[in-house]
Amino acid sequence: MKQLQDSYLAGYVTLSVKGEKPELFFQHCTSAGITVWNVKKKFADRCEGNIKLRDVKYIRKLNKQTNYKLKFIDRKGYPFMLRRFVRRKELLLGVVLSMFLILFLSNIIWEVKITGVPKDIEEKISKQLEKDGIHPGAWIFSLKSPNEIQQQLVKDVPELLWVGVEQKGTTFTLEGVEKIIVEEEEPVGPRDLVATKKGVIKKMYVSNGVAQVQVNDYVEPGDTLVSGVINDSTSEEEKEDKGEQENRELVAADGEIIATTWYEVNVTAPLQTSSENLTGAKEKKFSLKTGDFHLPIWGFGTPDYEAIHRETNETPIQFLKWELPIHFVETILSEKTYTNVERSKEDSIKAGIEQAKQELALQLGPEAVIVSEKVLHETIENGKVKLNLYINVEENIAKAQPLSQGD
């Protein structure tokens, strides 16, 4: 059975041998290493038997040494089926076009489902998706990745707390979670406000507690700015006359203490800088990728740019509901240029100061305000300006420090 199956895959023919004692020809074939099976003697001078397609050329060489008449009366196996199929060009063309049509339709969005959100938010999501080109009939290759779509939707639709995007074949499914704002304040226990840095008090806004400092006072880290202990306003003499003890109330001190603080910062600014810019000229290349193999399908040359910035986007190809191990790759080649700029000492100092202020602002947070700066020392070494700066900042230096009932 295995012999027959292998022969059917490779193809075999039925050979008719005519002549005196035709069965001897098949014996010669066997002696020559040619596989022969299903040999039948039809008449006294004619025999039939099967041989593999690849052995036909050896049969012809062997027949030159004999006087038998050979005739191939039947052909079976996949090679002959494929040959007959290829000859029918109309059918072959129809199959190829059908495959391309299925492949094309498998990479188009047919449905966009939105679940988990109210109707009004669903309409907002639908409009935003339309702006981003995500709608029935859109070409899947032109879409962003699901992760990018999720981030963009959460950014553009503020009512969304979270959204999950999943592509299932030709269907895009979005499941959202509405943002519910619950204003629930956690109970705050008794506390003081203390200084986190040394500075000079500039402004004070105390909403609860007793202020322990005044404007223009100098404070050190750890000094109490606002106390959470409120003492009874009754005088000590009156309490003694009435026989009362001292009454204290512990509260959560709250407020904002703005102080002028100062920082000494070192920064280095080069006298020569270089920048990378895109000129706007670009070319696109398209290819198919499977594993490490790339098959270019459009854009075969390399643009004549001195420097190139490459951006690659890969999209898996769908066939019906299956994802094929083939990716459609779009590569954007953009021309970029490098520009070297010589700066004067004054420009380098300005750039260094701005750099130091930006780094300090990033460190202190958006609420801190840089008031002034002063260059304490400057030197030029190895084409760089080294600066030692003194920077004044106005910032909130108050920090909560819990109070225990025994304080």
C-alpha positions, -999 to 999 in steps of 0.1 A, spaced: 0 0 0 28 24 9 45 16 -24 13 25 -42 9 58 -22 45 69 -29 41 61 -66 8 81 -67 26 111 -53 55 109 -77 34 96 -106 34 63 -124 25 50 -159 11 17 -171 35 2 -197 23 -22 -225 51 -45 -238 44 -64 -271 67 -90 -285 78 -126 -280 78 -135 -243 70 -99 -232 73 -109 -195 111 -111 -200 112 -74 -205 99 -67 -171 125 -92 -157 152 -71 -174 137 -40 -157 139 -56 -123 174 -67 -129 183 -31 -139 169 -18 -106 136 -5 -120 106 -10 -98 78 -29 -115 44 -40 -100 10 -52 -110 24 -71 -141 -4 -88 -161 -1 -109 -192 -30 -99 -215 -21 -120 -245 6 -144 -255 26 -116 -270 16 -87 -247 21 -78 -211 12 -48 -190 28 -34 -158 32 -3 -138 65 17 -134 73 50 -117 74 81 -138 110 88 -130 120 54 -144 106 61 -179 139 74 -192 157 42 -181 130 21 -198 137 38 -231 175 32 -227 168 -4 -218 144 -9 -248 172 0 -273 188 -34 -264 156 -53 -271 131 -58 -300 99 -52 -279 73 -26 -288 65 -3 -258 35 18 -253 23 39 -224 -14 32 -221 -22 50 -188 -9 78 -166 -18 83 -130 -6 104 -100 -4 140 -89 21 152 -116 -4 143 -143 -34 157 -124 -14 190 -120 -5 190 -157 -41 186 -167 -51 213 -143 -25 238 -156 -36 232 -191 -71 245 -182 -60 281 -180 -95 295 -174 -99 273 -143 -64 281 -131 -70 318 -135 -103 316 -117 -86 298 -87 -58 323 -85 -82 353 -87 -104 337 -60 -74 333 -37 -64 369 -42 -100 381 -36 -102 361 -4 -69 374 7 -79 410 -1 -113 407 17 -96 391 47 -75 422 53 -105 447 53 -124 456 84 -160 444 81 -173 453 116 -164 475 146 -180 465 179 -180 488 209 -192 473 242 -192 482 279 -199 519 277 -231 540 276 -246 551 243 -233 587 245 -197 576 251 -201 549 224 -210 576 199 -180 597 209 -158 566 204 -173 559 170 -166 595 159 -131 594 171 -125 560 154 -138 575 121 -113 604 124 -85 579 129 -97 559 98 -111 529 117 -144 519 102 -160 491 81 -142 490 48 -108 503 61 -76 486 49 -61 468 80 -26 476 68 -33 513 72 -43 511 109 -22 517 139 -14 489 164 -41 481 190 -19 495 217 -16 529 199 -53 530 193 -60 523 230 -37 551 241 -52 576 216 -88 568 226 -81 572 263 -65 606 255 -92 618 231 -122 606 251 -118 618 287 -148 599 299 -129 566 293 -110 551 322 -97 522 301 -104 507 267 -93 473 253 -89 469 216 -87 435 200 -86 425 163 -104 392 156 -100 385 119 -119 412 101 -137 424 132 -124 452 156 -138 448 191 -135 476 217 -145 471 253 -144 503 274 -148 512 310 -164 545 319 -145 568 342 -165 573 374 -154 602 395 -159 595 432 -151 624 455 -142 607 487 -119 623 511 -98 602 533 -100 612 569 -69 631 580 -56 628 615 -40 655 636 -8 669 621 16 698 619 31 713 588 69 714 590 96 728 567 113 705 542 140 730 531 157 761 544 144 793 531 128 827 537 90 828 540 74 847 511 37 840 514 15 821 538 -20 806 533 -32 788 565 -66 772 563 -64 751 595 -41 752 625 -20 779 641 8 796 622 42 794 639 61 816 615 56 849 597 65 864 563 102 871 560 111 846 587 141 823 580 134 786 586 154 754 586 143 719 576 121 704 604 109 737 618 72 738 626 54 761 602 18 755 612 8 737 644 -21 713 647 -25 720 684 -51 747 692 -51 757 729 -81 771 747 -81 809 745 -91 812 782 -63 827 803 -45 807 829 -57 830 857 -93 825 847 -88 787 845 -74 787 880 -103 807 894 -128 783 878 -107 753 887 -105 742 850 -76 723 834 -59 733 801 -81 723 771 -63 715 738 -78 706 704 -58 686 679 -66 693 642 -51 685 608 -30 716 600 -35 726 564 -21 754 543 5 765 518 38 781 529 56 796 499 93 803 507 122 816 487 148 789 484 181 787 466 201 761 447 237 760 435 239 742 402 268 732 379 262 728 342 283 724 310 273 739 276 293 731 244 304 759 221 296 737 191 263 718 187 249 696 160 213 690 152 195 663 132 167 675 109 143 658 84 141 676 51 106 663 42 118 642 13 109 605 17 102 573 -1 82 542 8 92 506 3 68 477 7 77 440 12 64 407 25 82 392 55 82 356 68 107 348 94 140 365 84 131 364 47 120 396 29 103 397 -5 103 432 -19 71 441 -38 74 479 -43 103 503 -41 134 483 -50 160 510 -51 176 530 -23 171 568 -24 202 590 -30 202 605 5 234 612 24 217 602 56 185 581 60 160 579 89 141 545 87 107 539 101 92 504 98 56 493 103 47 456 102 11 442 98 2 405 99 -17 393 69 -51 377 76 -67 348 57 -103 345 67 -101 342 106 -65 330 106 -34 350 109 -8 339 84 30 338 93 35 365 68 37 402 75 32 432 52 61 456 59 60 493 51 94 510 54 96 548 52 130 562 42 133 599 51 162 622 42 179 637 72 207 662 75 231 671 103 239 707 110 269 719 130 265 753 147 293 773 163 280 793 193 295 823 209 304 823 246 274 844 254 250 821 235 265 790 252 261 807 286 224 814 278 219 778 266 236 765 298 214 786 320 182 775 303 193 739 305 200 742 342 166 759 348 147 733 329 165 704 347 158 721 381 121 728 372 117 692 362 132 681 395 111 705 417 77 701 399 53 724 380 43 744 411 78 757 418 87 791 402 122 801 393 126 837 403 162 846 393 196 831 385 231 844 388 264 831 374 289 826 402 317 813 381 324 804 345 353 787 327 360 775 292 377 741 288 379 717 258 354 736 238 328 738 266 316 765 290 314 753 326 290 773 347 284 775 385 249 790 390 230 803 420 192 800 414 164 814 435 131 796 436 97 802 451 81 769 462 59 753 488 81 739 515 54 726 539 51 689 546 26 671 569 39 655 601 14 635 620 7 642 657 0 616 683 -27 620 709 1 623 735 18 653 719 
